[in-house]
Amino acid sequence: MIQLDQLSIRRGGRVLFQKASMQLHPGWKIGLTGVNGAGKSTLFAAFLGELGADEGSLTRPAVWTVAHMAQEIKALDMKAIDFVLSGDEEYWEIQNKLDHPENLSNDELAHLYGRFDEIHGYSAAAKASQLMAGLGFFEHQSQLDVSSFSGGWRMRLNLARTLMSRSDLLLLDEPTNHLDLDAILWLEDWLKAYEGTLVLISHDRDFLDAITDHILHIENQELTLYTGNYSTFERTRSERLAQQQQAYEKQLETRAHLQKYIDRFKAQATKAKQAQSRIKQLERMQELSAAHVDTPFTFSFREPSKMSSPLLELESADIGYGDKLIVTNVNLQITPTSRIGLLGMNGAGKSTLIKSLVGDLPLLAGLRKASELLNIGYFAQHQMDALDGNASPMLQLARIADPKISEASLRSFLGSFGFSGERMDTPSESFSGGERARLALALIVWQRPNVLILDEPTNHLDLDMRHALTMALQDFEGAVVLVSHERQLIASVCDELLLVHQGTCRDFDGDLTAYAEWLRQARIDMMKNGQQPTAPIQSQVEVKPTISKLDKEAQRKEAARQRELSRPIRKNIEKCESQMEKLQPRLQEIETLLGDSSLYDAERKQDLLKLMDEQNQLKAKLEQTEEDMLGLMMELEELESSF
């Protein structure tokens, strides 16, 4: 078990928590919670042994294998499947030795093969493939280099590598940040079956509820262990805070009464002894603190300035990339009262549908009808990247605000999104993911949209901000179209669910619990039919007999034929990769140049504008290249599955 004995840890001279004593037993699934900056990541470092205690101790069994999801990937030239397999360090070490048997004696070989069998080495590749499939990877992607994946997908690879470890202690910090709902539901099932000790940081309350049986909460420099899941923790904590507040108020009353007696009688000789007694009683009284509840964010969407009905329509729309059809015959009408949640497996086309609604992606067929009064507020994950890193929240808000609006009003508005003091005037390039997400959301809210189209808006937001967003969306007077892995958000905001599946978009009859069951059954059915659960519909073809029955010459010819057929697509993928490799260094160079403070002098205004214009053009080109490459990879997947 993990033993904390009078543990105190400071960081940067600040006490994070002190004198914590408790035992965390094997097999527990613990949710680690607390506001940003409370010390959750620091405690993780202590669990890993990377950070010592300032006072007291934290111990765990020395024989335990600890798995921790890293935030960066170094092995960029490895194949994805090999990167995942390397998460089982003993398997990887033995496999590398067995790859060079000439360096080993017969006894060493026998020992290695015996141990390889004991750790189920022969089924490791299948396990790694299952992990990748569950987290949304297509089958052919297992053979791609890690460097070919974007940042979010690399984080998924990191998670798969971590889960591959045969660990006794598993430490996961925000594992759902880059996952969609079907991947999260898969991960829930995996973690429920995990037999080791789990410590989990997450801002997804449904995820915490489904998995955890204990909550370790950091608050007011104290570590408190609660039994039960997150909902139980909230109830228990609120009861404890209510009791603490009552005790605090009663003590204030008692102290005031004692002080009044002291002030009245300490100068009188006949009462001096009694007054001194009251003084000592007051000094001995341990001072209680008022119950502290983390101050939540509160904001509201501004009332749309103009409205009409319908606001946006798709009629018999076919959507996709180029000649690649993803979803067909979509009929969707958005009115001011629409509250739509989009469901569907990874790769089914939810984000493609979102881009078609916004107008970023032209339809392959059909009509998109937009009202003249349409004003879309679009939040996508790349919105944060579009922020001006050299500008402060105040400057970015002032750019889109009416010049007549007072600075005090702007600051008050930003304050509702958690920006205060110097953070309002700090360039956003230094902001955390959560701060950038809040700023992007604030800029959208200010523009008074009548249709909100939100693609995973809660990534990087903490529990308080997620709650504030939920409340604000409930009161929003316009339409909402939402893609989110946050089940609480979908359930609280949406009254209509649409399922994107197997090339169609249709009403889903049921709630999110029914969707979770549908998803599990759909995966089972698709695997029975020889289909990849996470693949788009174009790849879900009948499994054909393999060519293993052919003779070797026929196999060679068949392989050559397949390579020839796929060669043009592969070349185009390579061109996209090469184009991206050329664009990224220049983007990094521009970001460095924009960091030069002299560039913002009045006489260099034209240089600044030229650089910013080039930066915007390069970002747009990079995004288009990434989309082109995605379409090509899906085309290659379809072709290979037909062989």
SVG drawing of the C-alpha trace seen along z (x, -y; Angstrom):
<svg xmlns="http://www.w3.org/2000/svg" viewBox="-39 -56 66 80">
<polyline fill="none" stroke="black" stroke-width="0.4" points="0.0,0.0 0.9,-3.7 1.7,-5.3 1.6,-9.0 3.1,-9.9 2.8,-13.6 3.6,-14.5 4.2,-18.2 5.3,-19.5 6.2,-23.1 6.7,-24.4 8.3,-27.7 8.2,-28.6 4.4,-28.0 2.9,-25.2 0.7,-23.0 -0.3,-20.6 1.0,-19.7 0.9,-17.0 -1.1,-14.5 -1.3,-11.0 -3.3,-8.2 -3.0,-4.8 -4.0,-4.1 -4.7,-0.4 -3.9,1.9 -6.8,2.1 -8.3,-1.3 -9.3,-3.6 -8.7,-7.1 -9.7,-10.4 -7.3,-13.3 -9.2,-16.6 -8.6,-20.2 -8.5,-23.6 -5.7,-24.4 -2.5,-25.1 -3.6,-23.2 -0.8,-20.6 -2.2,-17.7 0.7,-17.3 3.1,-17.8 1.6,-14.9 1.9,-12.8 5.6,-13.6 5.8,-12.5 4.0,-9.2 6.6,-8.7 9.5,-9.3 10.6,-12.4 9.9,-14.8 10.9,-14.3 8.9,-15.4 9.8,-18.7 8.5,-17.0 7.2,-13.5 7.3,-10.8 5.5,-9.0 6.3,-5.4 5.1,-2.6 6.3,1.0 9.6,1.0 8.6,3.9 5.6,2.1 5.7,1.2 4.5,-2.3 2.9,-3.5 2.5,-7.2 1.2,-8.9 3.9,-11.3 3.0,-14.6 5.5,-14.4 6.7,-11.7 10.4,-11.4 10.4,-8.2 9.0,-10.0 10.7,-7.7 9.2,-4.5 6.2,-2.8 3.0,-3.5 2.5,0.2 6.1,0.5 5.8,-2.6 2.7,-1.2 4.4,2.2 7.4,0.5 5.1,-0.4 5.6,3.1 9.2,2.6 10.1,6.2 8.4,7.5 10.2,4.9 13.6,5.7 13.1,9.5 11.9,9.1 14.9,6.9 17.2,9.6 15.4,12.4 15.7,10.5 19.5,11.1 19.8,14.8 23.4,14.9 24.4,12.9 22.9,15.3 23.8,18.7 21.3,21.6 20.6,21.3 20.0,17.5 17.6,18.2 15.8,20.9 15.3,18.5 14.2,15.6 11.6,17.8 10.3,19.1 9.9,15.6 8.4,14.4 5.7,17.1 5.1,16.2 4.4,12.5 2.1,13.5 4.5,12.1 3.0,14.0 -0.3,12.1 1.3,8.7 0.9,7.5 -2.8,8.4 -3.2,6.5 -1.5,3.4 -3.7,3.5 -6.8,3.7 -5.6,0.7 -5.1,-1.3 -8.4,-0.3 -10.2,-1.2 -8.6,-4.6 -9.8,-5.3 -6.9,-4.3 -7.5,-2.7 -5.7,0.6 -3.3,-0.7 -2.2,-3.5 -0.3,-1.1 2.4,-0.9 2.8,-4.7 5.6,-6.5 4.7,-8.4 5.9,-11.6 3.1,-11.4 0.4,-12.0 -0.8,-15.3 -0.4,-16.4 -3.8,-15.1 -3.3,-11.7 0.2,-11.4 -1.4,-11.9 -3.7,-8.9 -0.6,-6.9 1.0,-7.9 -2.2,-6.7 -2.1,-3.4 1.6,-2.9 0.8,-3.6 -2.1,-1.1 0.2,1.5 2.3,1.6 1.6,4.5 1.6,2.0 0.8,2.1 0.2,-1.6 -1.3,-3.6 -1.1,-7.4 -3.3,-9.2 -3.4,-13.0 -6.4,-14.2 -6.5,-11.1 -9.8,-12.1 -8.6,-15.5 -8.0,-14.3 -10.6,-11.6 -14.1,-11.6 -17.1,-10.0 -16.8,-6.5 -13.1,-6.3 -13.9,-7.5 -16.6,-4.9 -14.1,-2.2 -11.5,-3.6 -14.0,-3.5 -14.5,0.2 -10.8,0.8 -10.1,-1.0 -12.9,0.7 -11.3,4.0 -7.8,2.8 -6.6,4.8 -3.9,2.4 -4.1,-0.8 -5.3,-3.8 -4.8,-7.5 -6.6,-9.7 -6.8,-13.4 -9.8,-14.4 -12.3,-17.2 -14.9,-14.9 -17.4,-14.1 -19.1,-11.3 -15.8,-9.7 -14.8,-10.0 -18.2,-8.7 -17.9,-5.6 -14.4,-4.6 -13.4,-5.9 -14.2,-4.4 -12.2,-7.1 -11.6,-10.8 -8.4,-12.5 -9.1,-16.2 -6.6,-19.0 -8.0,-22.1 -6.8,-24.8 -3.3,-23.1 -4.9,-19.9 -5.3,-16.4 -8.6,-14.8 -9.6,-11.2 -13.2,-10.5 -14.8,-7.1 -17.0,-6.8 -17.1,-8.3 -17.2,-11.9 -20.9,-12.5 -20.6,-10.9 -17.6,-13.2 -19.6,-16.3 -22.4,-15.4 -20.0,-14.5 -17.9,-17.6 -20.9,-19.9 -22.2,-18.4 -18.8,-18.8 -18.5,-22.5 -22.0,-23.2 -21.0,-21.8 -17.7,-23.7 -19.5,-27.0 -21.9,-26.4 -19.0,-25.7 -17.2,-28.8 -20.2,-31.1 -20.8,-29.7 -17.1,-30.3 -17.3,-33.9 -20.3,-34.4 -18.4,-32.9 -15.3,-34.9 -17.3,-38.1 -19.0,-37.4 -15.7,-36.7 -14.0,-39.8 -17.0,-41.9 -16.6,-40.7 -12.9,-41.3 -13.2,-44.8 -15.9,-45.6 -14.3,-44.3 -10.5,-44.0 -10.0,-47.4 -12.1,-46.7 -10.3,-45.3 -13.2,-43.1 -13.5,-41.5 -9.8,-41.5 -9.3,-37.8 -12.4,-36.7 -11.3,-38.9 -7.8,-37.3 -9.5,-33.9 -11.5,-34.9 -8.4,-36.2 -6.6,-32.8 -9.7,-31.0 -9.8,-33.1 -6.1,-32.5 -6.5,-28.7 -9.4,-28.6 -8.3,-27.1 -9.3,-29.5 -11.6,-27.9 -11.7,-29.1 -14.8,-29.9 -16.0,-27.1 -14.2,-27.7 -15.9,-26.9 -13.9,-27.4 -15.3,-30.5 -17.1,-29.3 -16.9,-31.0 -20.2,-32.7 -21.0,-34.1 -23.9,-34.3 -24.3,-34.4 -25.4,-37.8 -28.8,-37.9 -28.5,-37.5 -29.0,-40.9 -31.0,-39.4 -33.0,-36.2 -35.0,-34.4 -36.3,-30.9 -35.0,-28.8 -31.4,-30.0 -29.6,-27.3 -30.6,-24.2 -29.0,-21.3 -31.1,-19.7 -30.2,-16.3 -26.6,-17.2 -23.7,-14.8 -20.6,-15.8 -17.0,-14.7 -13.6,-15.7 -13.0,-16.0 -14.5,-12.9 -14.5,-11.1 -18.1,-10.8 -18.4,-10.6 -22.1,-11.1 -24.9,-11.2 -28.4,-12.7 -28.3,-14.9 -31.5,-16.8 -31.1,-19.1 -33.0,-22.3 -31.7,-24.6 -34.2,-27.0 -33.6,-29.3 -34.9,-26.5 -32.7,-23.7 -30.6,-22.0 -28.8,-19.2 -26.1,-16.8 -24.1,-14.9 -23.2,-11.3 -21.2,-8.8 -18.0,-6.7 -14.6,-8.2 -14.2,-8.8 -17.9,-8.5 -18.1,-12.2 -19.2,-14.3 -16.5,-17.0 -17.0,-16.8 -20.7,-17.6 -19.8,-20.4 -17.5,-22.0 -20.2,-21.7 -22.7,-23.4 -20.2,-26.2 -19.5,-26.6 -15.8,-25.8 -16.3,-22.6 -18.3,-22.8 -21.0,-20.2 -20.4,-17.5 -24.2,-17.6 -27.3,-19.2 -28.0,-22.6 -26.9,-24.7 -29.4,-27.5 -28.3,-30.2 -30.5,-33.0 -29.3,-36.6 -29.4,-37.1 -27.3,-34.0 -24.4,-34.7 -22.5,-31.6 -20.4,-31.3 -18.0,-28.4 -15.7,-26.8 -13.3,-24.1 -10.1,-22.9 -8.0,-24.8 -9.8,-28.0 -7.3,-28.3 -4.4,-28.1 -5.9,-31.0 -5.6,-33.3 -3.0,-36.1 -0.3,-35.0 1.3,-38.4 -1.9,-40.1 -3.5,-40.2 -7.1,-39.2 -7.9,-42.9 -6.4,-43.8 -8.1,-40.9 -11.5,-41.7 -11.0,-45.4 -10.4,-44.6 -13.9,-43.2 -15.8,-45.4 -17.5,-48.7 -15.0,-51.5 -17.7,-53.1 -17.7,-50.2 -15.8,-51.3 -12.6,-49.5 -14.3,-48.7 -17.0,-46.8 -14.5,-44.8 -12.5,-43.9 -15.7,-42.9 -16.6,-40.6 -13.2,-39.0 -13.3,-38.6 -16.4,-36.3 -14.1,-34.0 -11.5,-33.8 -9.2,-36.5 -8.2,-39.0 -5.5,-41.4 -2.4,-41.2 -3.6,-38.1 -5.9,-40.5 -2.9,-42.4 -0.6,-39.4 0.2,-38.2 -1.8,-34.9 1.2,-33.0 2.2,-32.1 -1.3,-30.9 -2.2,-27.3 -4.5,-25.3 -7.4,-26.0 -6.7,-29.8 -6.6,-29.8 -9.9,-27.8 -11.5,-30.3 -10.3,-33.2 -11.5,-31.7 -14.9,-31.1 -15.1,-34.6 -14.4,-36.1 -17.2,-34.0 -19.7,-34.9 -19.0,-38.7 -20.0,-38.6 -23.6,-37.6 -24.1,-34.7 -27.6,-33.2 -26.2,-29.8 -23.5,-28.1 -21.6,-25.3 -19.3,-23.7 -16.8,-20.9 -15.4,-19.6 -15.6,-23.0 -14.7,-21.5 -11.2,-20.3 -8.8,-21.9 -11.6,-23.4 -11.7,-22.5 -14.8,-21.4 -15.9,-24.9 -15.6,-26.3 -17.5,-23.3 -20.3,-23.9 -20.4,-27.6 -20.5,-26.7 -23.4,-24.2 -25.4,-26.8 -24.8,-29.5 -25.8,-27.2 -29.0,-26.3 -30.0,-30.0 -28.7,-30.7 -31.6,-32.1 -30.2,-30.8 -29.6,-27.4 -26.9,-25.0 -25.2,-22.2 -22.8,-20.3 -20.1,-17.6 -18.7,-16.7 -17.3,-13.9 -18.8,-15.6 -22.0,-13.5 -23.2,-15.9 -23.0,-18.8 -24.9,-17.0 -27.6,-15.7 -28.0,-19.2 -28.1,-21.2 -29.4,-19.0 -33.0,-17.8 -32.3,-16.2 -29.7,-13.6 -28.5,-12.8 -26.4,-9.7 -23.8,-9.9 -23.1,-6.2 -22.4,-4.2 -22.7,-7.2 -26.0,-8.4 -27.2,-11.1 -30.5,-10.2 -32.4,-10.8 -31.2,-8.7 -34.1,-7.4 -32.8,-7.2 -30.6,-8.9 -26.8,-8.8 -27.1,-5.6 -28.8,-3.9 -26.1,-5.3 -23.4,-3.7 -25.1,-0.4 -25.8,-0.8 -22.1,-1.7 -20.9,1.4 -23.2,3.7 -22.3,2.0 -18.6,2.7 -19.4,6.4 -21.5,6.7 -18.9,5.0 -16.1,7.2 -18.2,10.3 -18.6,9.1 -14.9,8.6 -15.1,4.8 -12.9,2.4 -15.1,0.8 -13.5,-2.7 -13.3,-2.8 -15.6,-5.0 -18.3,-3.3 -16.3,-3.3 -13.9,-0.8 -16.6,1.5 -16.7,4.0 -17.2,7.7 -14.0,9.5 -12.6,11.4 -10.6,14.6 -6.9,14.0 -4.3,14.9 -2.5,17.2 -3.7,20.2 -2.0,19.1 1.5,20.3 4.5,18.1 4.8,16.8 1.1,15.8 1.5,14.1 4.5,12.1 2.5,11.0 -0.5,10.1 1.6,8.1 3.2,6.3 -0.3,5.6 -1.5,4.1 1.6,1.9 1.1,0.6 -2.6,-0.2 -1.9,-2.1 1.3,-3.8 -0.4,-7.0 -2.2,-7.5 1.0,-6.8 2.9,-9.3 0.3,-12.0 0.4,-11.3 4.2,-11.7 3.7,-15.0 1.4,-16.2 3.9,-15.2 6.7,-17.0 4.5,-20.1 3.8,-20.1 7.5,-19.6 8.2,-22.7 5.4,-24.8 6.1,-24.1 9.7,-25.5 8.6,-28.8 5.6,-29.0 8.0,-28.5 10.4,-31.1 7.6,-33.6 6.5,-33.0 10.1,-33.7 10.2,-36.9 6.8,-38.0 8.4,-37.6 10.8,-40.5 9.4,-43.5 11.0,-46.0 8.6,-44.7 5.7,-46.4 7.3,-49.9 5.2,-52.3 7.8,-52.6 7.8,-48.8 4.0,-48.4 4.2,-47.3 6.7,-44.6 4.4,-43.4 1.3,-43.3 3.3,-41.5 4.5,-38.8 1.0,-38.3 -0.5,-38.0 2.0,-35.4 1.4,-33.5 -2.4,-33.4 -1.8,-32.2 0.6,-29.5 -1.8,-28.3 -4.6,-28.0 -2.4,-26.1 -1.2,-23.8 -4.8,-23.0 -5.8,-22.3 -2.8,-20.0 -3.7,-18.1 -7.3,-17.7 -6.1,-16.5 -3.8,-14.0 -6.7,-12.7 -8.8,-12.2 -5.9,-10.3 -5.3,-8.1 -9.0,-7.2 -8.9,-6.5 -5.9,-4.2 -7.7,-2.5 -10.7,-1.8 -8.4,-0.4 -6.4,1.8 -9.5,3.3 -10.8,4.3 -7.7,6.5"/>
</svg>
